Amino acid sequence: MTQSLTITVNGSAHTLEVEPRALLVHVLREDLNLTGTHVGCDTSQCGACTVLLDGRAVKSCAVLAVQTDGREITTIEGLAPNGDLHPLQRAFWEHHGLQCGFCTPGMILTAVDLLDEHADPSDEEIRRGIEGNYCRCTGYQNIVAAIKAAAAELRAGATAGATR
Amino acid sequence: MATLFGSGIKRREDPRLITGAATYTDDVKLPGLLFAAIHRSPYAHARLRSVDVRKARSAPGVVAVYTGADIKDRVTPVPCAWNIPDSDLKVPPHPLLAHDKVRYVGDGVALVVARSRAAARDALDLIEVDYDPLEAITDPERATQAGAPRLHEEVPNNIGFTWKVSGGDAAQAFASADVKVAQKILQPRLQPTAIEPRAAVGTYNAATGQLTLWVTSQNPHIHRFLCSVMLKLPEHKVRVISPEVGGGFGSKIPVYADEALVGFAAMDLKRPVKWTEDRSENYKATIHGRDHIEYVELCGTKDGRITGLRTRVYAGLGAYASTAGPGVPTILHGLMYSGAYTIANIDGTVHGVYTTTTPVDAYRGAGRPEATFLVERLVDLYAREIEMDPVDVRRKNLIPKDKFPYTVATGLTYDSGNYEAALDKALRLIDYKTFRAEQERARREKRYLGIGVTTYTEICGLGPSQVAGAVGFGGGLYDSAIVRVYPTGVVRVYIGVKPHGQGEETTFAQIVADEFGVPIENVEIVAGDTETTPQGWGTYGSRTTAVGGAAVKLAAQRVKEKSKKIAAHLLEASEGDLEWKDGRFVVKGSPDQAKSFGDLALAANVAWNLPEGVEPGLEASAFFDPSNFVYPFGTHICTVEVAVETGEVTILRYVAVDDCGPQINPMIVEGQVQGGVVQGLGEALQEVAVYDEDGQLLTGTLMDYAVPKASQMPSIEVDHTVTPTQVNPLGVKGVGETGTIASVPTLVNAVCDALAPLGVRHIDKPLTPARVWAAIQQAQGGAR
């Protein structure tokens, strides 16, 4: 038994037939071939599967695909649609905020949401904000630095935009 | 021209990783792909009365189901590849799927292959296994005692081996010592938790007889070798590709039954097959680390001279001997009992013990964290016993810098070191004296501050192949590179090691770009595919740069030597008249007479005009076998405050001063240290694998196993000293594991220091609030 699902992913509309039990992460990875979204656990702790659902970070292993009918999803592949890296992507690169890279897409998308909520977070707020995303390589220190740097860049961009 | 060596340039692997464009094993898709799932034993120890897979075979979407009985004559058991000598090691057979008994929760019993992941998973529930449960035993000491259940008929008392190390005369040293301290130390089992679970994809070409296996592997050539054995295929008919790998920490060194099973199914069905473990499966089926019960003692003089160290260790092997399992608590552990000190008399005994648990193998640091922990705890206990500052005790016993190379009592020869310089730097950074004064003041106010110091060294850069052979390692430990220069002067470098987060696609390119005077964009590093890369032994034991990087350097030098011959010929000069300047060979005194590396790449590759006896083409390979291991070292210092009412530990500062020789890319080195320290702080503060009496893994999901979160961890202050090694042409040592090696005793020493006024002497890891609180209550004589 399958169910019909229409979602917009990274700006493109898709209509799919999915099993009601299919998780969003599996539909993204297997049906839409968006393998930048990773699976690191089966209990919704690690956050490697984080995507944006209508602009908010969600763990796509904890969302049934059918719950997203009619909604918009952004995955890591959609964060830099024109090839220009998002400030967070640039900052992770610049500040060595990744090593093996497996947690990175989810970490970056969580940070997008975090900076949407808090334009100027402290280190502690960043650490709390990303505690649902596990990284085993970096010890988080450079991730915090990267998010902080991206926040500054985004604020500068917003100011520049406002005064233009 | 400025060199790239020493420059913290951004990593070249990152663009694909930050855009989701990287290909990890589970991302590999092939036409007609089938999906495998493994039925795993829910019992720690049981006889298999029957395995009924009929319902599963006829379930929707199921293509095949295999039991242990189905496959046992078609494959060979999972090999153990570190057969330590002089130890009566017993390696009982480890079948790919159990067919008589299961020996741990997670032991594979049947393999399902189906058209979808979900169908394979569903079919697992239709497999009916009649288990006859037997008694479990998870404690490696109790497993050796009378009455313990026996896992393997051929292994009495479950003792897989007894291995000894000695130097000097420890019995005499202890008999005549003024001061002795002894401690039972538990180094509990840990779950490595690379964020990417293991996976494998197999595809078989029946016409060529070649099996291609994508595997989450730190060492694809070892996977090729051992999978070819298990599957009875000639080695050249197995191609292993380790694509992007999402962390390993040792857990992707071993060659597992699961990976061979995927290859077996792909060959049998002549269809591509994928298997990906989920996290809960990972926690049962992927190796664990540590698991030591240690009885250790140290002796010395009243004025702080350490004279002897003894150990008796029960090291859990798990249910079967994993790939490197026996080597970890012996060669990589017992040989390091001298730590950074001149301890003349050492005597150690390690019992490797089979228990009804997940196999134990290398986990970041692998044996050295356990050695460093016991040595550094003993040094602190000794300092307290003789009422001497632990820093002064360390200083008194550190190997002096003018004594290198220095041979310790266990027989190892440390290559180079300047331990006091690192100690002094760390003390300055933390401002030791000021903190001690602050601690005094705080104690008067009933606040409990502590400071922990570790002066460590460790053995890495594995290692000379001759030694590998002598200690029973089932392979070489040299490594390799092919440097291939294209006609347009761009370069590809194929390496035998397999980086998976450590950044060698950048650091190795820095080495090559420097050698040739070309932009780094012109150099690409290729790893992970046994079809294109030369024989190598993988990324572990902090060996990648010290051994693999050295091979890259040597191969690049060979290319440059050849290009110099061609330059001399084209410039009608003798080689002796040429000098290398700004990326060109220039005739001395005639700066206009020059050939760039690009000119020579073209000349060599078109071969229109080459000197007599010089072959066309511009490439070279190198196999670098180091003359010794390398021994990075350093001092880590941590300050803490302990809330005695709750047992909660707050880290105030953490300073790490490490010396890995010259740093190719300081940004990457710092990242390795930060990540390693936090991983070690996880071990010290919160991580532990827990089995119940029946051998059920209670920490079987990521909900239960306490991997550090960002909000739980401090920032690490990282600094360094630079002491080159003579062991390799780069002068470099490894730095991938120093963090987990040094940080665990540093934190525990700090907490025990904080609680010294309350009479707390030692607390076993992890230092959760409950344990710290209980230790305080016990020391105070209260109820627990």
HADDOCK unambig.tbl for C-alpha pairs under 7 A between the chains (distance, minus, plus):
assign (segid A and resid 35 and name CA) (segid B and resid 20 and name CA) 6.91 0.50 0.50
assign (segid A and resid 35 and name CA) (segid B and resid 27 and name CA) 5.86 0.50 0.50
assign (segid A and resid 36 and name CA) (segid B and resid 20 and name CA) 3.74 0.50 0.50
assign (segid A and resid 36 and name CA) (segid B and resid 21 and name CA) 6.21 0.50 0.50
assign (segid A and resid 40 and name CA) (segid B and resid 195 and name CA) 5.25 0.50 0.50
assign (segid A and resid 40 and name CA) (segid B and resid 196 and name CA) 5.42 0.50 0.50
assign (segid A and resid 40 and name CA) (segid B and resid 197 and name CA) 6.36 0.50 0.50
assign (segid A and resid 40 and name CA) (segid B and resid 279 and name CA) 6.56 0.50 0.50
assign (segid A and resid 41 and name CA) (segid B and resid 278 and name CA) 6.21 0.50 0.50
assign (segid A and resid 41 and name CA) (segid B and resid 279 and name CA) 4.56 0.50 0.50
assign (segid A and resid 41 and name CA) (segid B and resid 702 and name CA) 6.71 0.50 0.50
assign (segid A and resid 42 and name CA) (segid B and resid 278 and name CA) 6.34 0.50 0.50
assign (segid A and resid 42 and name CA) (segid B and resid 279 and name CA) 5.85 0.50 0.50
assign (segid A and resid 42 and name CA) (segid B and resid 280 and name CA) 6.96 0.50 0.50
assign (segid A and resid 43 and name CA) (segid B and resid 702 and name CA) 6.66 0.50 0.50
assign (segid A and resid 43 and name CA) (segid B and resid 703 and name CA) 6.46 0.50 0.50
assign (segid A and resid 45 and name CA) (segid B and resid 702 and name CA) 6.45 0.50 0.50
assign (segid A and resid 45 and name CA) (segid B and resid 703 and name CA) 6.52 0.50 0.50
assign (segid A and resid 76 and name CA) (segid B and resid 19 and name CA) 5.83 0.50 0.50
assign (segid A and resid 76 and name CA) (segid B and resid 20 and name CA) 5.71 0.50 0.50
assign (segid A and resid 77 and name CA) (segid B and resid 19 and name CA) 5.68 0.50 0.50
assign (segid A and resid 77 and name CA) (segid B and resid 20 and name CA) 5.66 0.50 0.50
assign (segid A and resid 89 and name CA) (segid B and resid 18 and name CA) 5.84 0.50 0.50
assign (segid A and resid 93 and name CA) (segid B and resid 10 and name CA) 6.64 0.50 0.50
assign (segid A and resid 93 and name CA) (segid B and resid 14 and name CA) 6.14 0.50 0.50
assign (segid A and resid 94 and name CA) (segid B and resid 10 and name CA) 6.09 0.50 0.50
assign (segid A and resid 99 and name CA) (segid B and resid 501 and name CA) 4.21 0.50 0.50
assign (segid A and resid 99 and name CA) (segid B and resid 502 and name CA) 6.31 0.50 0.50
assign (segid A and resid 100 and name CA) (segid B and resid 245 and name CA) 6.72 0.50 0.50
assign (segid A and resid 100 and name CA) (segid B and resid 246 and name CA) 5.01 0.50 0.50
assign (segid A and resid 100 and name CA) (segid B and resid 247 and name CA) 5.51 0.50 0.50
assign (segid A and resid 100 and name CA) (segid B and resid 500 and name CA) 5.58 0.50 0.50
assign (segid A and resid 100 and name CA) (segid B and resid 501 and name CA) 3.67 0.50 0.50
assign (segid A and resid 101 and name CA) (segid B and resid 17 and name CA) 5.31 0.50 0.50
assign (segid A and resid 101 and name CA) (segid B and resid 246 and name CA) 6.50 0.50 0.50
assign (segid A and resid 102 and name CA) (segid B and resid 195 and name CA) 6.71 0.50 0.50
assign (segid A and resid 102 and name CA) (segid B and resid 196 and name CA) 6.39 0.50 0.50
assign (segid A and resid 102 and name CA) (segid B and resid 246 and name CA) 4.98 0.50 0.50
assign (segid A and resid 103 and name CA) (segid B and resid 195 and name CA) 6.92 0.50 0.50
assign (segid A and resid 104 and name CA) (segid B and resid 18 and name CA) 6.39 0.50 0.50
assign (segid A and resid 105 and name CA) (segid B and resid 18 and name CA) 6.24 0.50 0.50
assign (segid A and resid 105 and name CA) (segid B and resid 20 and name CA) 6.43 0.50 0.50
assign (segid A and resid 127 and name CA) (segid B and resid 710 and name CA) 4.93 0.50 0.50
assign (segid A and resid 127 and name CA) (segid B and resid 711 and name CA) 4.64 0.50 0.50
assign (segid A and resid 128 and name CA) (segid B and resid 710 and name CA) 6.89 0.50 0.50
assign (segid A and resid 128 and name CA) (segid B and resid 711 and name CA) 5.06 0.50 0.50
assign (segid A and resid 130 and name CA) (segid B and resid 710 and name CA) 6.61 0.50 0.50
assign (segid A and resid 131 and name CA) (segid B and resid 709 and name CA) 5.29 0.50 0.50
assign (segid A and resid 131 and name CA) (segid B and resid 710 and name CA) 5.27 0.50 0.50
assign (segid A and resid 131 and name CA) (segid B and resid 711 and name CA) 5.82 0.50 0.50
assign (segid A and resid 134 and name CA) (segid B and resid 709 and name CA) 6.11 0.50 0.50
assign (segid A and resid 136 and name CA) (segid B and resid 194 and name CA) 6.47 0.50 0.50
assign (segid A and resid 136 and name CA) (segid B and resid 195 and name CA) 6.57 0.50 0.50
assign (segid A and resid 137 and name CA) (segid B and resid 675 and name CA) 5.13 0.50 0.50
assign (segid A and resid 138 and name CA) (segid B and resid 671 and name CA) 6.08 0.50 0.50
assign (segid A and resid 138 and name CA) (segid B and resid 674 and name CA) 6.33 0.50 0.50
assign (segid A and resid 138 and name CA) (segid B and resid 675 and name CA) 4.14 0.50 0.50
assign (segid A and resid 139 and name CA) (segid B and resid 674 and name CA) 5.55 0.50 0.50
assign (segid A and resid 139 and name CA) (segid B and resid 675 and name CA) 4.01 0.50 0.50
assign (segid A and resid 139 and name CA) (segid B and resid 678 and name CA) 5.05 0.50 0.50
assign (segid A and resid 140 and name CA) (segid B and resid 710 and name CA) 5.75 0.50 0.50
assign (segid A and resid 141 and name CA) (segid B and resid 715 and name CA) 5.79 0.50 0.50
